[in-house]
Amino acid sequence: MMQLPCPWCGPRNVTEFRHHGPHSPRPEVEPASVEQWHRYLYLQENPCGPVEERWYHSAGCRRFISITRDTYTNATQPGEHP
Amino acid sequence: MESGGAVQSRHSNRPGSGRTSRRRTRRAPQPRYSAGRLLSKGLTKADWPKVWRHHDLKPRYDVVIIGGGLHGLATAYYLAAYHGVRNIAVLDKGYLGGGGSGRNTAIVRSNYLTPEGVRFYDRSLKLYENLASELNFNVMFSQRGHLTLAHNDGGLRTMRWRAEVNKVQGVDSEVIGPEEIKKLVPSMDTSAQARYPILGALYHPPGGIIRHDAVVWGYARAAAGLGVHLHQETEVTGIDVRHGRVTGVRTTRGDIATGTVVNCTAGWATLISEMAGVEMPVTTSPLQAAVTEPVKPFLDTVVVSGTLHVYVSQTDRGELVFGASVDPFTSYSVRGSLEFVEGLASNVLKLMPGLSKMRLLRQWAGLCDMTPDYSPIMGPTSVEGFFVDVGWGTYGFKAGPVAGEAMAECISTGRTPQIIAHFGLDRFRSGRLVGEKGAAAVGH
């Protein structure tokens, strides 16, 4: 089974995690324009290759972690975000 | 070529939706397939002629369709057959029908949840019913009935909702109880002791299965017969856009000048659209499926369980085809996984315990282009001459004929046909989403 490198638990099976997709911070409510909301809600990156994403270790440490994954090969390594 | 994104055909364009007024412009010049011909070929043992051939890439095409699957080929066919546009290239980086068109589980149905969806997929079902004679190619459509099981109150409520929406649109669809289900599928465990007892099902008699390769080959043969160039192993590397309109396509086999490009690339849709500078609210996820060894015919309906994330049908060869939900994360990898077949097998046995001794023959995966509302994205974009027919998610195969028909009309006339008016890319900005997730065969 594919494993993800959790910085807290070590390599764990991918079925323990929930995928949250590429890092995309939510815009501030007040100054954000319609365009920014549109981008945040709908236009997720969908690259064929390496991408840094958030995963939630729901059946483990229950923390959000950052992982760089090649979406073509599914090879993973720890991400740069905390 | 002219303004408005429409492709000028050699024949005059017929206005309106064209659903009743269309005529074929010319019959395919290929020899027709018939029983008599089959007999004579069998007696003389003569080879069948090739139905499409290799062409050199021309420097200019009126329409370039990217993606040689069902949608691309159907679009090419309807453009050539009904709109008189013959100077068309269909490009595929692999072989025809090698993507989602050859990887789906070949189920056709129209019991959707939204009126827009029901209308659209029902038109597709009607086209499928006449496809064999339309294309002069046996597509082996078997309208054996389609059962979507409900294992809890919420599921049953959605089934009733869908049944009512379907009936209003004239689609044959009703909710039936466990006794009737048992009569249709004796091998299914409908007892109250089952792990997930069956409370009822949405029964859709016109639904069924079809030979998906035959549909692809039928469209390819018919399109090639009308002069469409099918270019396999031709990967698109770039799309030229000047002053907001498409001017050409760059490929691994050379450059093409064109004013109209259609993106029919499903899982790779965002990568192709990015080449034209168009952003798409689409993500790519694999969907895995599996097939067993062939056995005697015992299952003559399509059985779907959303709760158990599985759909089952038996092919004409006797194999059981199992489909499932999309994988739980985005990816372009089409490698199968062991945890998938383990989960699939355990879920199938909860429905049909008698299958416990059957062996799986193979498993595979295809790429699904998922949209936020589970409805497709079709029609023109902000780049003039760049059309999209993407965002099919897990519904692409059933929609092939109507998508081809509607896209052909859209490209030829420059107007978006009513049947796809709600599926435009602009709906994500205006907020008029067409939520079709409730009609998904299984929970995704």
Chai-1 contact restraints between the chains, C-beta under 6 A:
chainA,res_idxA,chainB,res_idxB,connection_type,confidence,min_distance_angstrom,max_distance_angstrom,comment,restraint_id
A,M1,B,E339,contact,1.0,0.0,6.0,A-B,restraint_1
A,H19,B,P328,contact,1.0,0.0,6.0,A-B,restraint_2
A,H19,B,F329,contact,1.0,0.0,6.0,A-B,restraint_3
A,H38,B,R429,contact,1.0,0.0,6.0,A-B,restraint_4
A,Y42,B,P281,contact,1.0,0.0,6.0,A-B,restraint_5
A,Y42,B,P372,contact,1.0,0.0,6.0,A-B,restraint_6
A,Y42,B,F428,contact,1.0,0.0,6.0,A-B,restraint_7
A,L43,B,E279,contact,1.0,0.0,6.0,A-B,restraint_8
A,L43,B,P281,contact,1.0,0.0,6.0,A-B,restraint_9
A,Q44,B,T283,contact,1.0,0.0,6.0,A-B,restraint_10
A,N46,B,T270,contact,1.0,0.0,6.0,A-B,restraint_11
A,N46,B,T283,contact,1.0,0.0,6.0,A-B,restraint_12
A,N46,B,T284,contact,1.0,0.0,6.0,A-B,restraint_13
A,C48,B,L271,contact,1.0,0.0,6.0,A-B,restraint_14
A,C48,B,Y332,contact,1.0,0.0,6.0,A-B,restraint_15
A,T71,B,S331,contact,1.0,0.0,6.0,A-B,restraint_16
A,T71,B,Y332,contact,1.0,0.0,6.0,A-B,restraint_17
A,Y72,B,Y332,contact,1.0,0.0,6.0,A-B,restraint_18
A,N74,B,S331,contact,1.0,0.0,6.0,A-B,restraint_19
A,N74,B,S333,contact,1.0,0.0,6.0,A-B,restraint_20
